[in-house]
Amino acid sequence: QVQLVESGGGLVQAGGSLRLSCVASGSIFSTLAMNWYRQAPGKQRELAATITSGGITIYSDSVKGRFTISRDNAKNTVYLQMSRLNPEDTAVYYCKAKWPRNGAAFWGQGTQVTVSD
């Protein structure tokens, strides 16, 4: 079992930046593929960014060039650096971990990001 705790959300003006953090419990963090998802009000949850255990990163078109996902295995932490935020980025942001060994997936509780005009 892996527990995930997100932090770093808040209210920011359009054009601003935020950095989200997600800390994982346990000793297998380095083997996990990590994702950031987001869910805006009234919309489906969507995948924003992925980082594999090997450090390969993948972004959705909506965040590419503005968001950066990274990980620090020594701290069991994955980050999402968000810049040039706009109101369409307003959502609850969720951290997800997937263990490739058995496909098990774990979710954090989410952190709210609100971007004002």
Backbone bond lengths (Angstrom), bond angles and torsions (degrees), N, CA, C in turn:
res aa  C-N    CA-C-N  psi(-1)  N-CA   C-N-CA  omega(-1)  CA-C   N-CA-C  phi
1 Q - - - 1.446 - - 1.526 109.23 -
2 V 1.323 115.28 134.78 1.473 121.80 178.51 1.518 107.28 -120.26
3 Q 1.302 116.61 128.19 1.464 121.05 174.37 1.518 109.10 -103.63
4 L 1.331 114.90 137.99 1.453 121.74 -177.38 1.522 109.69 -121.91
5 V 1.311 116.15 133.79 1.459 121.11 179.12 1.525 109.04 -128.53
6 E 1.352 114.51 116.02 1.460 119.92 179.16 1.523 110.68 -91.27
7 S 1.316 115.20 154.97 1.460 121.62 173.77 1.517 108.76 -155.55
8 G 1.336 115.00 168.87 1.455 119.42 174.78 1.512 115.50 105.36
9 G 1.328 116.72 -7.09 1.456 118.80 178.37 1.518 111.51 -70.63
10 G 1.331 114.69 170.97 1.452 119.22 178.65 1.504 111.41 163.34
11 L 1.323 115.18 -165.16 1.460 122.59 -179.54 1.528 108.58 -103.13
12 V 1.323 115.43 131.41 1.462 120.42 -178.93 1.524 108.55 -142.10
13 Q 1.300 115.85 150.68 1.464 119.59 177.18 1.528 110.63 -80.01
14 A 1.301 114.99 153.99 1.460 120.53 176.81 1.525 109.70 -54.56
15 G 1.333 114.73 136.95 1.461 120.48 -177.09 1.509 113.80 92.78
16 G 1.328 116.09 -10.74 1.455 120.93 -177.80 1.515 113.15 -85.45
17 S 1.339 114.34 -173.99 1.453 121.66 -176.28 1.521 110.48 -132.69
18 L 1.320 115.04 154.65 1.461 123.50 172.65 1.512 108.19 -146.07
19 R 1.324 116.10 153.10 1.452 120.65 172.11 1.520 109.20 -123.38
20 L 1.318 114.71 120.50 1.460 121.03 176.32 1.525 109.44 -93.33
21 S 1.319 114.92 146.92 1.455 121.32 176.04 1.522 109.68 -126.18
22 C 1.301 115.54 149.63 1.470 121.50 176.48 1.522 107.02 -139.13
23 V 1.315 115.21 116.21 1.462 120.80 -179.49 1.520 108.97 -102.19
24 A 1.315 115.54 132.61 1.463 121.64 -178.83 1.519 110.51 -107.60
25 S 1.325 115.17 145.62 1.458 120.02 174.94 1.515 109.41 -87.83
26 G 1.327 115.79 165.63 1.447 120.57 173.04 1.505 114.01 90.88
27 S 1.331 114.11 -175.34 1.464 120.78 -171.68 1.518 113.59 -114.77
28 I 1.338 117.07 8.75 1.459 118.71 -175.42 1.524 112.41 -108.99
29 F 1.342 116.75 13.31 1.461 119.83 -173.00 1.516 112.06 -54.18
30 S 1.308 117.56 -41.46 1.464 119.71 -175.54 1.521 112.85 -63.67
31 T 1.309 117.66 -18.78 1.463 121.24 -179.55 1.526 112.89 -92.80
32 L 1.333 116.49 -6.39 1.450 121.24 -173.72 1.519 112.23 -87.46
33 A 1.323 116.29 140.98 1.460 121.14 164.64 1.526 106.77 -84.80
34 M 1.317 116.75 133.89 1.458 121.25 -174.68 1.522 110.29 -117.62
35 N 1.312 115.18 141.24 1.459 121.48 179.71 1.526 110.29 -129.90
36 W 1.295 114.79 152.47 1.460 122.24 163.29 1.526 107.33 -113.53
37 Y 1.319 115.75 124.01 1.455 123.31 173.04 1.536 107.72 -110.65
38 R 1.317 114.57 164.01 1.455 118.87 173.45 1.525 109.82 -144.28
39 Q 1.316 114.82 150.57 1.460 120.39 178.98 1.518 108.89 -136.17
40 A 1.310 114.78 113.73 1.461 121.18 177.08 1.527 109.49 -85.10
41 P 1.330 118.27 157.37 1.461 121.00 179.94 1.528 111.74 -54.93
42 G 1.318 116.22 128.34 1.455 120.90 177.54 1.512 115.12 75.89
43 K 1.323 117.50 6.80 1.464 120.24 -178.15 1.518 110.56 -122.37
44 Q 1.326 115.33 163.52 1.449 120.35 177.25 1.526 110.76 -75.18
45 R 1.315 113.97 154.64 1.454 118.67 175.66 1.527 108.98 -67.17
46 E 1.328 116.46 136.24 1.458 120.39 -178.65 1.521 110.37 -128.09
47 L 1.322 113.96 148.89 1.455 121.06 178.81 1.523 108.81 -79.57
48 A 1.317 116.19 126.74 1.461 120.83 -179.49 1.524 111.46 -101.14
49 A 1.338 117.07 -44.69 1.456 119.48 -174.71 1.521 110.16 -155.93
50 T 1.331 114.70 150.90 1.463 122.92 -179.88 1.515 109.20 -133.97
51 I 1.322 115.69 143.84 1.461 120.67 168.25 1.524 107.30 -135.06
52 T 1.316 115.50 126.78 1.457 120.07 -178.96 1.530 110.59 -81.39
53 S 1.311 115.67 173.01 1.461 119.61 177.52 1.530 110.59 -62.35
54 G 1.311 116.01 -26.81 1.465 120.57 179.02 1.507 114.29 -88.05
55 G 1.328 116.79 0.19 1.455 120.56 176.30 1.520 115.79 92.06
56 I 1.319 116.71 7.31 1.464 119.46 176.53 1.526 109.01 -74.20
57 T 1.327 116.40 133.73 1.458 120.94 -177.84 1.524 111.05 -114.78
58 I 1.321 114.88 144.86 1.459 122.51 179.58 1.517 107.28 -138.26
59 Y 1.327 116.03 138.68 1.462 120.71 -177.47 1.522 110.87 -128.30
60 S 1.321 114.84 150.14 1.447 118.75 170.91 1.525 108.29 -73.66
61 D 1.327 115.72 158.39 1.453 119.44 -179.45 1.527 111.96 -61.41
62 S 1.330 115.69 -30.35 1.463 119.26 -175.64 1.534 113.31 -71.05
63 V 1.317 117.60 -19.60 1.475 119.75 -178.23 1.520 113.12 -118.48
64 K 1.312 116.62 -9.45 1.459 120.71 -176.64 1.528 110.56 -57.89
65 G 1.318 115.98 132.47 1.456 121.22 -179.48 1.517 114.00 88.86
66 R 1.334 116.67 -12.44 1.467 120.21 -179.43 1.527 112.24 -117.78
67 F 1.317 117.22 -31.62 1.458 122.35 -178.31 1.525 109.43 -109.97
68 T 1.328 114.92 148.06 1.459 121.08 176.05 1.515 109.60 -132.91
69 I 1.321 115.80 124.10 1.460 120.89 175.80 1.525 108.38 -98.59
70 S 1.321 115.39 140.14 1.466 120.36 178.35 1.519 108.84 -149.07
71 R 1.300 115.63 167.89 1.465 119.65 179.91 1.512 109.98 -141.29
72 D 1.328 114.41 150.73 1.456 122.47 173.85 1.519 106.53 -126.74
73 N 1.307 116.24 99.47 1.461 119.94 -175.50 1.526 112.16 -65.77
74 A 1.315 117.33 -28.24 1.467 120.18 178.81 1.525 111.22 -67.35
75 K 1.325 116.45 -25.26 1.467 121.23 -179.89 1.525 112.45 -107.41
76 N 1.322 117.18 5.43 1.472 120.29 -178.42 1.529 111.62 53.04
77 T 1.318 116.38 39.93 1.454 120.40 -171.92 1.525 111.48 -131.03
78 V 1.324 114.35 139.43 1.455 121.61 171.04 1.523 107.43 -116.76
79 Y 1.321 115.39 142.86 1.459 121.45 -176.94 1.521 110.63 -119.15
80 L 1.323 114.51 155.76 1.453 120.48 168.87 1.524 106.55 -132.94
81 Q 1.319 114.88 105.59 1.462 120.86 175.68 1.521 107.83 -86.98
82 M 1.322 116.22 120.18 1.458 121.65 -176.26 1.526 108.71 -116.01
83 S 1.312 115.52 128.02 1.461 119.69 179.14 1.520 108.94 -131.45
84 R 1.319 114.58 168.13 1.481 121.58 -177.54 1.523 110.23 47.16
85 L 1.305 115.26 48.41 1.457 120.01 -178.73 1.518 111.10 -67.97
86 N 1.322 114.80 147.63 1.452 120.61 176.31 1.529 108.68 -133.85
87 P 1.325 118.12 165.76 1.476 119.97 -175.37 1.527 113.49 -56.68
88 E 1.318 117.81 -25.90 1.470 120.49 179.06 1.529 112.40 -70.38
89 D 1.314 116.98 -12.24 1.464 120.98 176.31 1.528 112.02 -84.40
90 T 1.325 117.36 -5.45 1.459 120.87 177.95 1.519 110.22 -61.74
91 A 1.322 116.30 123.63 1.460 121.43 -175.80 1.525 109.16 -176.06
92 V 1.314 114.50 168.37 1.462 119.58 164.91 1.525 106.65 -88.10
93 Y 1.318 115.70 128.23 1.460 121.32 -178.50 1.526 109.33 -102.99
94 Y 1.330 114.32 129.10 1.457 121.50 -176.78 1.527 110.90 -117.62
95 C 1.285 114.54 140.56 1.457 122.29 173.51 1.531 107.84 -96.45
96 K 1.320 115.54 137.80 1.462 120.61 177.46 1.517 108.97 -132.76
97 A 1.329 114.74 140.08 1.459 121.06 175.75 1.514 109.27 -118.96
98 K 1.311 115.82 141.41 1.456 119.88 176.29 1.520 109.04 -130.74
99 W 1.340 113.43 129.78 1.465 119.37 -179.55 1.516 107.53 -94.76
100 P 1.321 118.73 109.46 1.467 120.80 -175.94 1.526 113.73 -59.76
101 R 1.320 116.61 -24.99 1.464 119.54 -175.72 1.518 112.01 -60.33
102 N 1.358 116.71 -40.60 1.466 118.56 -178.47 1.521 113.53 -133.07
103 G 1.325 116.62 4.58 1.462 119.71 177.31 1.508 114.76 80.03
104 A 1.309 117.40 2.84 1.469 120.19 -179.60 1.517 110.30 -63.27
105 A 1.335 115.28 139.52 1.459 121.17 -178.69 1.516 109.58 -123.01
106 F 1.322 115.36 144.55 1.455 121.88 -178.59 1.529 108.25 -134.04
107 W 1.346 115.60 143.49 1.456 121.58 -177.11 1.527 110.47 -123.35
108 G 1.326 114.17 148.06 1.451 119.83 170.35 1.522 109.70 -86.67
109 Q 1.328 115.29 -179.56 1.463 120.39 -175.39 1.525 112.32 -86.60
110 G 1.316 117.22 -13.71 1.459 121.32 178.35 1.517 112.97 97.06
111 T 1.319 114.78 153.42 1.458 121.28 175.61 1.529 107.99 -137.77
112 Q 1.321 116.47 134.68 1.461 121.03 -174.51 1.520 110.82 -82.58
113 V 1.317 114.99 132.41 1.467 122.15 172.36 1.525 107.38 -120.05
114 T 1.312 116.07 123.80 1.456 121.60 178.83 1.520 109.13 -123.82
115 V 1.331 115.15 125.15 1.462 120.97 -179.44 1.522 107.74 -112.86
116 S 1.320 115.78 120.84 1.460 120.62 -178.50 1.526 109.93 -96.29
117 D 1.354 114.52 156.59 1.465 119.54 179.04 1.525 111.06 -68.22
